[in-house]
Amino acid sequence: MVGGMDHHDHAAHGHVAEDARSAASEHTPHVHPAPAATWRMAASATLHCLTGCAIGEVLGMVIGTALGWTAGPTVVLSVALAFVFGYALTMRGVLRAGVGFRQALKVALAADTVSIAVMELIDNAIMVGVPGAMDAGLNSRLFWVALAVSLLIAFVLTVPVNRWLIGRGKGHAVVHRFH
């Protein structure tokens, strides 16, 4: 119907009809826009990823160092564990919302993959780039300071990535419907 409401009364359901939407066909489905990507929301999403990354990084570094591994295998283990723990933290919340395991895994993969990958790339590049940090050992101040600084820099550089993703309905935006 041109100039009026279609057969679905938007006002009765609290919807505000925009000019472009009301001019569209009555068969056009409702499109839910991506959430407003605020810096606070991006920082929160990044902090969530940082938690999983830090758990995996530290555990991987501890295991690799305790086993006397070189930097390469230790970094591979740390990255793998960062993804495992990052995904697990997201899945925990989604599973609590009543979603099945396979769907929760899909949500976690969509929500966290880019964020964790960026974070891991940055913090591991810094750890490997700091002379002696990977060989310093767990009782060394150099190791722990380098790891803390690498995670902090990774956090700062990943926040804009997450803001961009959330603004496009991707990344942690896919998790918000489950909270």
ROLO-43321 format. One record per residue (C-alpha): x, y, z; residue in three letters; residue number from 1. Coordinates in steps of 0.001 Angstrom, whole numbers. Each point is the difference from the previous one (the first is absolute). Example, Ala and Ser with C-alpha at 12.3 -4.5 7.8 and 13.67 -1.06 7.14 Angstrom:
2
       c1       c2       c3  segu  roti
    12300    -4500     7800   ALA     1
     1370     3440     -660   SER     2
//
This chain:
179
       c1       c2       c3  segu  roti
        0        0        0   MET     1
     1550     3327    -1064   VAL     2
      -44     2908     2458   GLY     3
    -1331    -2025     2923   GLY     4
      831    -2947     2162   MET     5
      188    -3441    -1503   ASP     6
    -1948    -2907     1449   HIS     7
     2488     -151     2916   HIS     8
     -633     2968     2307   ASP     9
     3485     1140     1086   HIS    10
    -1315     2539     2487   ALA    11
    -1948    -2654     1887   ALA    12
     3233    -1880      631   HIS    13
     2087     3020      962   GLY    14
     1911      133    -3307   HIS    15
      768     3308    -1622   VAL    16
     -414     -192    -3743   ALA    17
     2728     1828    -1869   GLU    18
     -800     1697    -3315   ASP    19
     2168    -2435    -1958   ALA    20
    -1496    -3036     1702   ARG    21
    -3617     1150     -371   SER    22
      599      601    -3699   ALA    23
     1333    -3537     -445   ALA    24
    -2071    -3002     -869   SER    25
    -2119    -1447     2767   GLU    26
     1864    -3269     -519   HIS    27
     3379     1481      977   THR    28
     1178    -1689     3209   PRO    29
      928     2066     3041   HIS    30
     3701      710      121   VAL    31
     1539      439     3422   HIS    32
     2887     2445     -251   PRO    33
     3374     -799     1516   ALA    34
      373     1300     3553   PRO    35
     1577     3401      420   ALA    36
     3709     -691      167   ALA    37
     1196     2004     2958   THR    38
     3576       63     1252   TRP    39
    -1268    -1358     3312   ARG    40
    -1679    -2969    -1698   MET    41
     3140     -662    -2065   ALA    42
     2211      213     3088   ALA    43
    -2289    -2424     1830   SER    44
       92    -2474    -2906   ALA    45
     3775      334     -207   THR    46
      391     -500     3738   LEU    47
    -2057    -3171     -333   HIS    48
     2339    -1239    -2757   CYS    49
     3041     1105     1963   LEU    50
    -1102    -2142     2937   THR    51
      -86    -3172    -2097   GLY    52
     3175      974    -1831   CYS    53
     1866      723     3214   ALA    54
    -1033    -3299     1574   ILE    55
     1094    -1909    -3102   GLY    56
     3176     2038     -482   GLU    57
     1169     -382     3573   VAL    58
     -876    -3693      141   LEU    59
     1725     -634    -3333   GLY    60
     3097     1943     1039   MET    61
      124    -1811     3337   VAL    62
     -363    -3442    -1613   ILE    63
     2471      741    -2808   GLY    64
     2558     1477     2372   THR    65
     -412    -2796     2555   ALA    66
      558    -2586    -2748   LEU    67
     3042     1865    -1293   GLY    68
    -1543      663    -3420   TRP    69
     1393     2591    -2389   THR    70
    -1953     3147     -866   ALA    71
    -1745    -1478    -3073   GLY    72
    -1866    -2891     1605   PRO    73
     -685     2079     3112   THR    74
    -1624     2745    -2088   VAL    75
    -2062    -2546    -1948   VAL    76
    -1256    -1543     3242   LEU    77
     -728     3429     1493   SER    78
    -1978     1112    -3050   VAL    79
    -1978    -3262     -103   ALA    80
     -846      287     3704   LEU    81
     -920     3679     -396   ALA    82
    -2589     -963    -2612   PHE    83
    -1274    -2910     2097   VAL    84
     -458     2136     3112   PHE    85
    -1358     2979    -1944   GLY    86
    -2632    -2139    -1692   TYR    87
     -784    -1825     3244   ALA    88
     -728     3252     1851   LEU    89
    -2411     1111    -2710   THR    90
    -1640    -3407     -225   MET    91
     -544      -88     3757   ARG    92
    -2313     3023     -173   GLY    93
    -1770    -1170    -3146   VAL    94
     -554    -3488     1410   LEU    95
    -1506     1579     3138   ARG    96
    -2524     1702    -2280   ALA    97
    -1259    -3451     -976   GLY    98
     1706     -319    -3366   VAL    99
     1256    -3425    -1056   GLY   100
     3718     -799     -113   PHE   101
      406       80    -3812   ARG   102
    -1831     3316     -341   GLN   103
     1942     1460     2956   ALA   104
     3239    -1022    -1704   LEU   105
    -1105     1700    -3221   LYS   106
     -836     3171     1947   VAL   107
     3377      -79     1755   ALA   108
     1844     -473    -3295   LEU   109
    -1864     2929    -1556   ALA   110
      388     2193     3068   ALA   111
     3639     -558      878   ASP   112
     2097    -1244    -2904   THR   113
     1085     3355    -1442   VAL   114
      501     1610     3407   SER   115
     2086    -2868     1376   ILE   116
     2016     -289    -3221   ALA   117
      898     3698       52   VAL   118
      833     -120     3683   MET   119
     2139    -3122     -373   GLU   120
     1867     1366    -2995   LEU   121
      890     3178     1869   ILE   122
      916    -1413     3391   ASP   123
     2025    -2903    -1375   ASN   124
     1871     2264    -2421   ALA   125
      941     2189     2954   ILE   126
     1006    -2944     2187   MET   127
     2200    -1451    -2744   VAL   128
     1322     3470     -844   GLY   129
     1156      869     3526   VAL   130
     3576    -1281      184   PRO   131
      277    -2848     2492   GLY   132
    -3645       63     1144   ALA   133
     -881    -3457    -1308   MET   134
     3150    -1531     1472   ASP   135
     -138     1897     3294   ALA   136
    -1906    -2646     1934   GLY   137
    -2998      217     2290   LEU   138
     1939     1390     2944   ASN   139
     1305     2907    -2054   SER   140
    -1335     3536      292   ARG   141
      771      496    -3718   LEU   142
    -2370    -2811     -994   PHE   143
    -2934     1259     2074   TRP   144
      466     3689     -851   VAL   145
      280     -811    -3714   ALA   146
    -3125    -2180      189   LEU   147
    -1987     2652     1897   ALA   148
     1071     2756    -2384   VAL   149
     -723    -2158    -3052   SER   150
    -3521     -744     1251   LEU   151
     -609     3680      820   LEU   152
     1105     1125    -3456   ILE   153
    -2066    -2761    -1608   ALA   154
    -3039     1191     1978   PHE   155
      454     3638    -1053   VAL   156
      446     -894    -3668   LEU   157
    -2894    -2486      -64   THR   158
    -2631     2351     1473   VAL   159
     -425     1911    -3314   PRO   160
     -255    -3304    -1875   VAL   161
    -2815    -1133     2291   ASN   162
    -1755     3365     -281   ARG   163
       81     -298    -3776   TRP   164
    -1303    -3593      116   LEU   165
    -2801      794     2469   ILE   166
    -1085     2975    -2115   GLY   167
     -507    -2395    -2899   ARG   168
    -1956    -2537     2035   GLY   169
     2959    -2373      169   LYS   170
     2439    -1101     2710   GLY   171
    -1470      322     3466   HIS   172
    -3190     1490    -1441   ALA   173
    -1142    -3557     -767   VAL   174
      175     -881     3710   VAL   175
    -2149     2873     1254   HIS   176
    -3299    -1693     -865   ARG   177
      869    -2774     2465   PHE   178
      540     2312     2970   HIS   179
//
